[in-house]
Amino acid sequence: MPAVVGAVKVISIGPSSIFHIGDVYMIQPYSEAKTFAGGGSFNTGNGITIQLDQANTTINDQDQFDQIVSSL
């Protein structure tokens, strides 16, 4: 059944966003991210004590380019 949409005002849309009005069958946003962090980097809470004597974060990334950016 078709959707009836009234007036719409868009102020801004982010670079990884989807703007949709009306009926839709499928929306597939696509994004990728790499995050490298050492031990204890993402701990949250009150009163956390972390002791890292000798910590290393080893990264083995075989890609020469992660994202190729070109201007048209």
Backbone hydrogen bonds, N-H to C=O, Kabsch-Sander energy under -0.5 kcal/mol:
donor,donor_aa,acceptor,acceptor_aa,energy
5,V,3,A,-0.6
11,I,9,K,-0.6
17,S,14,G,-1.5
20,H,18,I,-0.6
41,S,38,G,-1.5
43,N,40,G,-0.6
52,L,50,I,-0.5
53,D,51,Q,-0.6
58,T,56,N,-0.6
61,D,59,I,-0.6
62,Q,60,N,-0.6
69,V,67,Q,-0.6
70,S,68,I,-0.5
